[in-house]
Amino acid sequence: MAAARVLVIDDSPTIVRVVQLVLTKAGFAVEAAADGEAGLAAARAHRPDLILLDFVMPKMNGYQVCRELAADAGLRDVPVVLMSAKGDQVGERFVKVMGIVDYITKPFSPEAITAVVQHTVAKYQGDAPRTDAVAAADLADGGAGRGRALAALRGLLTEVVATRVAALFALADAAGDAGGDRDARVPTDATAIADTVRSALDDDALAGVVARLDPALFDGESLRGDLRVIPLAEVVQLLDHQEQSGVLTVARGETRIDVYFRRGRIDQALGQGTADDLLLGRYIVDGELMPRGEFDAFLASRAGGGRLIGEQLVRMGHLSPADRRAALGRQTSELLYEALRWRYGSFRFVAGGEAPAPVVEAALELDVEALLMEGFRRVDEWHLIERAIDDFELVFLRNEDAVAQMGRGRLTREELAVLELVNGKNTVKDIVRKSRMGSFEVSKMLYRLLSIKLVRRRVQPVAV
């Protein structure tokens, strides 16, 4: 049975990507439209089994879309689930009005949106969606490398066996042409045929097959690509769907992030050449798992090499195993968020193999869907921030008059800390380092300070 078709009408790219991710995994065919007019056109082109509709949108709001659907004889029976943010004037009075059969409040969890859609489709279609089509597509995509390897092996073995069988039939034909009895060397029962095939595949024959195979088919590498062509989120989503185990390596310049998967979940991510704010110590201090002064003293007294910081802190009694796990989970999440925003770079996935001992011990088993939901939100924010802060070497100045007029009481503690570091000399990179905050958090705060005109970019003098 074909997967049920769900049309998502929402002007938020983040909501659209999250819903597509969650519902596709649940076995639905998902189509999206960015506004009411595009949604109506999509519904008329391919009648959906269910419409997920945003309440507040440009051009046409949810109420107006429902009115148009009700006026269309071909679409008036399509069930509509309204999606509304907290604070929208939506409630029970809208349910069962002009096709609206239910509503869900944003932000929602993957489990909540899946349950609502499955219940609604089963109720109005009479049958829940099956995942056969999705599973087949997954096998076609994820198993492509394995399929090519097996096809090559199958072809070469068939060639060897066919050569022996052809020779045996030639013996039989020769005996028949000579008018004699059947050649006793030609097998007729299953056991004898199996023995003949086994003898055909002796060590020399198998060695010849192996020598003719392309070694790249069996080196464990299942995926390789360019992030400019295939976004990392799609790769991570595929590995999640396929419940793959192995290591996904993402590289950009001198920076590399290794993400270890086990049955579709992420056990840990490790970075090389990443910014200091992605080191484990930041998450230990930020999570108030250890006082900053105590942690700095530990770093100053720590001998080079040896055990990893987290392991050493646990052995010395500074951290509990649970605290270390929490810090590693935070670091792994932030490393993945960092890689998700890269617009260029390369990726490589090697299936199977043994993970390093620290990864096996960590065994975080982080849920990919939840990470991608937060990652999509951050990517959207990053793209907005990067329009104003496109270089970490930028320098900002405080607008002292605006700060005095507004007062500092309306700013958070973190915003005040960033504002104090804006002095016409510190670059964004300097502020990240001196504040000991993450680059995302600092950039977001600077963007807000820019938007309310408390800071401004320092204009670089033009060289004459």
CORLINMO-V902798 format. One record per backbone hydrogen bond with DSSP energy under -0.5 kcal/mol. CO is the residue of the C=O (numbers start at 1). NH is the residue of the N-H. If there is no record, write none. Layout:
# CORLINMO-V902798
((CO/NH) (CO/NH))
This chain:
# CORLINMO-V902798
((4/6) (4/29) (5/49) (5/50) (6/8) (6/31) (7/9) (7/52) (8/10) (8/33) (9/54) (11/13) (12/16) (13/17) (14/18) (15/19) (16/20) (17/21) (18/22) (19/23) (20/24) (21/25) (22/26) (23/28) (24/27) (28/30) (29/6) (31/8) (33/10) (35/39) (36/40) (37/41) (38/42) (39/43) (40/44) (41/45) (42/46) (49/79) (50/7) (51/53) (51/81) (52/9) (53/83) (55/57) (55/62) (58/36) (58/60) (61/65) (62/66) (63/67) (64/68) (65/69) (66/70) (67/71) (68/72) (69/72) (71/73) (72/75) (72/76) (75/78) (79/51) (80/82) (80/101) (80/102) (81/53) (82/84) (82/104) (83/55) (84/106) (85/88) (88/90) (91/94) (91/95) (92/95) (94/97) (96/98) (97/100) (99/80) (99/101) (100/96) (102/82) (104/84) (106/86) (109/113) (110/114) (111/115) (112/116) (113/117) (114/118) (115/119) (116/120) (117/121) (118/122) (119/123) (120/124) (121/125) (121/126) (121/127) (122/126) (131/135) (132/136) (133/137) (134/138) (135/139) (136/140) (137/141) (138/142) (138/143) (139/143) (141/144) (143/147) (144/148) (145/149) (146/150) (147/151) (148/152) (149/153) (150/154) (151/155) (152/156) (153/157) (154/158) (155/159) (156/160) (157/161) (158/162) (159/163) (160/164) (161/165) (162/166) (163/167) (164/168) (165/169) (166/170) (167/171) (168/172) (169/173) (170/174) (171/175) (172/176) (173/177) (174/178) (175/180) (176/179) (183/186) (185/187) (189/193) (190/194) (191/195) (192/196) (193/197) (194/198) (195/199) (196/200) (197/201) (199/202) (200/202) (202/206) (203/207) (204/208) (205/209) (206/210) (207/211) (208/212) (209/213) (210/213) (213/215) (214/217) (215/218) (216/219) (220/222) (220/351) (223/349) (225/347) (226/229) (226/230) (229/231) (231/234) (231/235) (232/236) (233/237) (234/238) (235/239) (236/240) (237/241) (238/242) (239/244) (240/243) (244/264) (245/352) (246/261) (247/249) (247/350) (248/250) (248/259) (249/348) (250/257) (251/346) (252/255) (255/252) (256/272) (257/250) (257/259) (258/260) (258/270) (259/248) (259/261) (260/267) (260/268) (261/246) (262/265) (265/262) (265/267) (266/366) (267/364) (268/260) (270/258) (272/256) (275/278) (276/279) (279/282) (279/283) (280/283) (280/284) (281/285) (282/286) (283/287) (284/289) (284/290) (285/288) (291/295) (292/296) (293/297) (294/298) (295/299) (296/300) (297/301) (298/302) (308/312) (309/313) (310/314) (311/315) (312/316) (313/318) (313/319) (314/317) (320/324) (321/325) (322/326) (323/327) (324/328) (325/329) (326/330) (327/331) (328/332) (329/333) (330/334) (331/335) (332/336) (333/337) (334/338) (335/339) (336/340) (337/341) (338/341) (339/342) (345/227) (346/251) (347/225) (348/249) (349/222) (349/223) (349/351) (350/247) (356/359) (356/360) (357/361) (358/362) (359/363) (366/266) (367/371) (368/372) (369/373) (370/374) (371/375) (372/376) (373/377) (374/378) (375/379) (376/380) (377/381) (378/382) (379/383) (380/384) (381/385) (382/386) (383/387) (384/387) (385/388) (385/389) (391/394) (392/429) (394/428) (395/458) (396/424) (397/456) (398/400) (399/403) (400/404) (401/405) (402/406) (403/407) (407/410) (408/411) (412/416) (413/417) (414/418) (415/419) (416/420) (417/421) (418/421) (418/422) (419/422) (421/423) (426/396) (427/431) (428/432) (429/433) (430/434) (431/435) (432/436) (432/437) (438/442) (439/443) (440/444) (441/445) (442/446) (443/447) (444/448) (445/449) (446/450) (447/451) (448/452) (449/454) (449/455) (450/453) (454/399) (456/397))
